[in-house]
Amino acid sequence: MKKVETLLPEELVESLSAEAKEKGIHRSELIRERLMQPPNHLGLTTNDFHKAVTKVRRRSSYGLDRQQAESLVATVFNELFSPSDGD
């Protein structure tokens, strides 16, 4: 691996350190994970996901349980927002 150095605000370093400690990994590993994640150009959040799940359940007159709706919404989000694999 190649070493890259950068300057970060102290609050961000503290936040990254705390999250890494909580996950039981090194801060550098957490930063690598973050950098390897695909960008979220649409700014979607977990709150957006949960709102979509609620709307799907309501739209189906609550004929789907929460787990079924989450699976459905996750599949749709994945298909819409993942890089195309050519099929």
LINHU-V960009 format. One record per helix or strand of 2 or more residues. SS is the DSSP state (h for helix, s for strand). FROM is the first residue (numbers start at 1). TO is the last residue. Records with the same first field share a line. If there is no record, write none. Layout:
SS=FROM-TO, FROM-TO
This chain:
h=10-23, 27-36, 46-59, 66-81
